[in-house]
């Protein structure tokens, strides 16, 4: 008898079966912060809540506010179809991804000088989760990324965002260059971060204080693609005091957001 190869873990099989029955539009969020904020978000469509007794006690107010009837579970046999490495803290919530609308709807300038982040091929959910937290802190109108080359809304991303996913618009668009052109048409100045740029960030931000501003960042290593670079109005680098001048993209985003708001 031939040996069976490539057998999938039970949690993967259960997850794929659920997707086959309902379509791939559902996501499992996990962890106290991510689940609490999703329960408290009236815009979030929720389907199934699984909690341990301890998690139910800690999330009691959010569960009551949501009107959901939780499924009680044993922490040793937690039934949600999660990666076994997921630190779920005894709470998992099945949801539909949020719909934040289009770039034109979300980023129309209106009053004030809006700030937007553009992410080019940033695929690590932990990086994007951290970026969403910084974007919320500094009042960014939206975080925009290409649909095919960015991390989708997942439990890992939501946990890294620590609740910011429920409040900070995260728009995944078919084409990033087209989204940048739409921002240009709305009067945005687009500053791309590139380690080889001649201008440092403060110099590149001169004159943008009262203007709609978008900051474009690429993945650590590859950076911004050529078309993205060409579509930017200005390129800037974050000056480094030492020889090692490379920053993680989430750290670079936080610095750039702070500089833009300052």
C-alpha positions in Angstrom: 0.0 0.0 0.0 1.4 3.4 -1.0 2.1 5.9 1.8 -0.3 8.9 2.0 1.6 12.1 1.5 0.7 15.7 2.1 -2.1 15.0 4.5 -3.6 18.3 5.7 -4.1 19.1 9.4 -7.6 18.7 10.7 -8.0 22.5 11.3 -7.2 23.2 7.6 -9.7 20.6 6.4 -12.4 22.0 8.5 -11.6 25.5 7.4 -11.7 24.6 3.7 -15.0 22.7 4.1 -16.5 25.8 5.7 -15.3 27.9 2.8 -16.7 25.5 0.3 -20.1 25.5 1.9 -20.3 29.3 2.4 -17.8 30.8 0.0 -14.4 32.2 1.0 -15.9 35.5 2.4 -15.7 34.5 6.1 -12.7 35.1 8.5 -12.0 33.8 12.0 -10.7 36.6 14.3 -9.1 35.5 17.6 -7.7 37.0 20.8 -9.4 39.2 23.4 -8.7 42.6 21.7 -9.6 41.6 18.2 -12.8 39.8 19.3 -13.9 42.5 21.7 -13.6 45.3 19.1 -15.3 43.2 16.4 -18.2 42.5 18.8 -18.5 46.2 19.6 -18.4 47.3 15.9 -21.9 47.7 14.5 -20.5 47.6 11.0 -19.1 44.1 11.5 -21.3 41.2 10.2 -20.8 38.3 12.7 -21.7 34.6 12.4 -20.3 32.5 15.2 -18.6 33.2 18.6 -16.7 30.5 20.5 -15.3 31.3 23.9 -14.0 29.5 27.0 -15.5 30.3 30.4 -12.6 32.6 31.3 -12.8 34.5 28.0 -16.6 34.8 28.3 -16.1 36.5 31.7 -13.6 38.9 30.4 -15.6 39.7 27.3 -19.0 39.7 29.0 -19.9 43.4 28.3 -19.0 43.1 24.6 -20.9 39.8 24.2 -23.9 41.3 25.8 -23.7 44.4 23.6 -23.4 42.3 20.4 -26.5 40.2 21.2 -24.7 37.0 20.2 -25.2 33.7 21.9 -21.7 32.3 22.4 -20.7 28.7 22.1 -18.9 27.6 25.3 -15.7 25.5 24.7 -13.0 23.7 26.6 -9.7 25.5 26.2 -7.9 22.1 25.7 -10.2 21.2 22.8 -10.9 24.6 21.2 -13.1 23.9 18.2 -12.5 27.0 16.0 -10.6 26.1 12.8 -7.5 28.1 13.7 -3.8 27.5 13.1 -2.7 25.6 16.2 0.0 28.3 16.7 -2.7 31.0 17.1 -2.8 32.6 20.5 -6.5 32.7 20.7 -6.8 33.4 24.4 -10.0 31.3 24.4 -12.0 33.6 22.1 -12.7 33.2 18.3 -15.3 35.0 16.2 -16.3 34.2 12.7 -17.0 37.3 10.6 -17.4 38.8 7.1 -14.6 41.1 6.0 -15.3 44.8 6.4 -16.3 46.9 3.4 -14.8 50.3 3.6 -16.0 51.6 0.2 -14.0 53.0 -2.6 -10.9 55.2 -2.6 -13.0 58.1 -3.9 -15.6 57.7 -1.2 -13.1 57.2 1.7 -10.4 59.7 0.7 -12.3 62.6 -0.7 -10.6 65.6 1.0 -13.6 67.5 2.4 -12.6 69.6 5.5 -9.0 69.6 6.6 -5.9 68.0 5.0 -6.4 64.3 4.9 -3.5 61.8 5.3 -3.4 58.4 3.5 -1.0 55.5 3.5 -0.2 53.5 0.4 1.4 50.1 0.8 3.2 48.5 -2.2 3.6 44.7 -1.8 3.5 44.6 2.0 2.3 41.1 2.6 3.2 40.3 6.2 0.0 40.5 8.3 1.9 41.5 11.4 3.4 44.5 9.6 0.1 45.6 8.3 -1.6 45.1 11.7 1.1 47.4 13.2 0.7 49.9 10.4 -3.1 50.0 11.0 -2.4 50.8 14.7 -0.1 53.7 13.7 -2.5 54.9 11.1 -5.3 55.1 13.6 -3.1 56.9 16.2 -2.0 59.6 13.6 -5.5 60.0 12.1 -4.9 58.6 8.6 -8.0 58.6 6.4 -7.2 55.2 5.0 -4.5 52.5 4.4 -4.6 51.4 0.7 -2.9 48.3 -0.7 -3.2 46.3 -3.9 -5.5 43.3 -3.6 -3.1 40.8 -5.1 0.1 41.8 -3.3 -1.0 42.5 0.3 -2.1 40.7 3.4 -5.9 40.0 3.4 -8.0 40.5 6.5 -7.1 37.5 8.7 -7.1 36.6 12.4 -3.3 37.2 12.6 -3.7 40.6 11.0 -6.5 41.6 13.3 -4.6 40.4 16.4 -1.6 42.4 15.4 -3.8 45.4 14.9 -5.1 45.0 18.4 -8.6 46.4 17.5 -7.5 49.0 15.0 -8.8 46.9 12.1 -12.4 47.7 13.2 -11.8 51.4 13.1 -9.0 52.1 10.6 -10.1 51.8 6.9 -8.0 49.2 5.1 -8.8 49.4 1.4 -7.4 46.6 -1.0 -7.7 47.9 -4.5 -7.4 46.1 -7.9 -4.6 48.4 -9.1 -2.4 50.6 -6.8 -1.3 52.9 -9.6 -4.9 53.6 -10.5 -5.7 54.4 -6.9 -2.7 56.8 -6.9 -4.1 58.5 -10.0 -7.4 58.9 -8.3 -5.7 60.5 -5.3 -3.9 62.9 -7.7 -7.2 63.9 -9.2 -8.5 64.7 -5.7 -5.5 67.0 -5.1 -3.2 64.7 -3.1 0.5 65.1 -3.0 2.1 61.6 -3.0 5.5 61.2 -1.3 7.2 57.9 -1.8 9.7 56.5 0.7 12.9 55.3 -0.9 16.2 54.7 0.7 18.1 56.1 -2.4 16.1 59.4 -2.6 18.1 62.6 -2.5 15.6 64.5 -0.2 15.2 63.6 3.4 11.6 63.2 4.7 11.3 66.6 6.3 12.4 68.4 3.2 10.1 66.4 1.0 7.2 67.3 3.3 7.8 71.0 3.0 4.7 72.8 1.7 2.3 69.9 2.3 1.0 71.0 5.7 -2.4 72.2 4.4 -2.7 69.8 1.4 -4.1 66.2 1.1 -1.0 64.0 1.5 -0.4 60.3 0.7 2.7 58.4 1.9 3.8 55.4 -0.2 5.9 52.6 1.4 7.2 49.4 -0.1 8.1 46.1 1.4 11.4 45.9 3.2 14.0 44.9 0.6 12.2 45.3 -2.7 10.8 48.7 -1.9 8.5 50.5 -4.2 7.9 49.1 -7.7 9.0 51.2 -10.7 5.5 52.3 -11.7 4.8 53.3 -8.1 8.0 55.3 -7.9 7.1 57.1 -11.2 3.6 57.9 -9.9 4.9 59.6 -6.8 5.3 63.4 -6.8 8.3 63.3 -4.6 10.7 60.7 -3.2 12.1 60.9 0.3 14.4 58.9 2.6 14.3 58.7 6.4 17.8 59.9 7.4 19.9 57.4 9.4 22.6 58.3 11.9 24.4 54.9 11.5 25.6 52.8 8.5 22.6 50.4 8.9 19.8 52.6 7.5 17.0 50.0 6.8 13.8 50.1 8.9 11.0 47.6 9.2 8.1 48.9 7.1 5.8 49.3 10.1 8.5 51.4 11.9 9.0 53.5 8.8 5.3 54.0 8.5 5.0 55.2 12.1 7.9 57.7 11.6 6.5 59.0 8.3 3.1 59.5 9.8 4.5 61.3 12.8 6.6 63.6 10.5 3.6 64.3 8.3 1.5 65.3 11.3 4.2 67.3 12.9 
